Amino acid sequence: MELQDLFSFLAAGVSPFHAAAEAARLLDAAGYTRLEEADYWNLEAGRGYYVTRNNSAVVAWRVPDHGIGGWRVTASHGDSPTWKIKNDGVSAAGCTRLNVEGYGGMNMATWLDRPLSAAGRVLVRGADGELQPRLVNLDRDLLVIPSLAPHMDRAVNDGHKYNPQLDMQPLYGPEGCRPLGALVAEALGVAEETIVDWDLTLYVRQAPTVIGPEGEYFLAPRIDDLECAAATLYAFLEAAPRADSGCAPVWAMLDNEEVGSGTRQGAHSLFLRDTLDRVLGAVAHSSQGMQRALANSFVLSADNAHAQHPNFADKADPANPVRMGGGVVLKVNASQKYTTNGLSGALLREICRQAGVPVQLFANRADLPGGSTLGNLLSQSLPVPMADIGLAQLAMHSAVETAATADARAMVQAAAAFYRARLRCLGDGRYTLESPQ
């Protein structure tokens, strides 16, 4: 994966629906076959497949040539904090605003005074009455959330508490202007009255860009978690054809992590487990096939991590400083907000050591609780050894985030080594690990 490949993925993923569509495009180009959950599955050894749910989550896999003895899974998420559009026209002070509600925990101030647009899924009524999901990206500088001048809020630089209902409603146009629904219909080439409903959100228009004297860093919206999603997908496509250990390589990009993953397409659902059950059911296996496969499986939950901030270095654990450009981050937490333990951490470290990929440890300060990710929820339906990993970044959950240009390639190398590694469980907590040449 080149840096431009990552930038293209970040730019394409303006909504979880678009991120899933971009992943599907790459899988299609690599020869993977799309399946539908409602259909009967006939799977062939040596071939790759994928399935989507809600148009916003994807699971892809490759069937080994000689049965399935386990799973090698990387799991990431395709959603980011944003603003969900509830109504498309509210009059205020001679202007028209959109009515929006926050999705996920975000730094609200970073959304002010930026060119914004809208994208997502639209449900269109076809001529035969069929409801058709269509993706739309208005792809223009269309909206802004204007800040209040300091003349009218003299304490704004002393710490302002943002009220999303009052402070964060986006300006759309003058009162009486053409409604958003008309723009959406025009973009889709359909009559406005055929639009039944939609899932539309705002997105920041800024394109990914490189900064630093030698291009060491880059800025982009949605680095969390499309950077990990893209890097693990490219690793999956690079490494899957060489996975000859009898373990099936699996790539998953789930949805709704930023709001707790508690949806049918989130990590707390059975989407991934249901898919693995169906895959195993479609190939030859014994009556204990799933239990044996799970015992010989390993999952990497890939979601970005906090780098030590140069302006707020004291917010990091002083014994475990994480640096942008330092390679893959292994995340640990005593309360199991991250799933890494001594065993799974040791396996990941050994895989990376054999691949020549640097690993750094992230842990929260003991007096500063951190966030969680999808791994600890995924492990409730998929009880296998699991490690939480990521890449270091600054300004997580800002409208525009910062990361190191070198790290994405490190994740590709680590994930590819993970897929290729011949990892075999000899007993509870006992493994052999051989990295194929």
Salt bridges, closest charged atoms under 4 A:
GLU22 OE2 - ARG25 NH2 2.78
GLU36 OE2 - ARG34 NE 3.44
GLU37 OE2 - ARG53 NH2 2.74
GLU44 OE2 - ARG47 NH1 3.75
ASP79 OD1 - HIS77 ND1 2.92
GLU101 OE1 - LYS86 NZ 3.97
ASP139 OD1 - ARG205 NH1 2.87
ASP141 OD1 - ARG205 NE 2.89
ASP153 OD2 - HIS160 ND1 3.05
ASP167 OD2 - HIS160 NE2 3.32
GLU186 OE2 - ARG178 NH1 3.49
ASP199 OD1 - LYS84 NZ 3.68
ASP199 OD2 - ARG121 NH2 2.81
ASP224 OD1 - HIS77 NE2 3.60
ASP224 OD2 - HIS397 NE2 3.21
ASP225 OD2 - HIS77 NE2 3.98
GLU238 OE2 - ARG409 NH1 3.51
ASP244 OD2 - ARG422 NH2 3.31
GLU257 OE1 - HIS77 NE2 3.19
GLU258 OE2 - HIS77 NE2 3.97
GLU258 OE1 - HIS397 NE2 3.09
ASP274 OD2 - ARG53 NH2 3.85
ASP277 OD1 - ARG273 NE 3.14
ASP303 OD1 - HIS77 NE2 3.19
GLU350 OE1 - ARG353 NH2 2.94
ASP367 OD2 - ARG365 NH2 2.80
GLU434 OE2 - ARG422 NH1 3.65
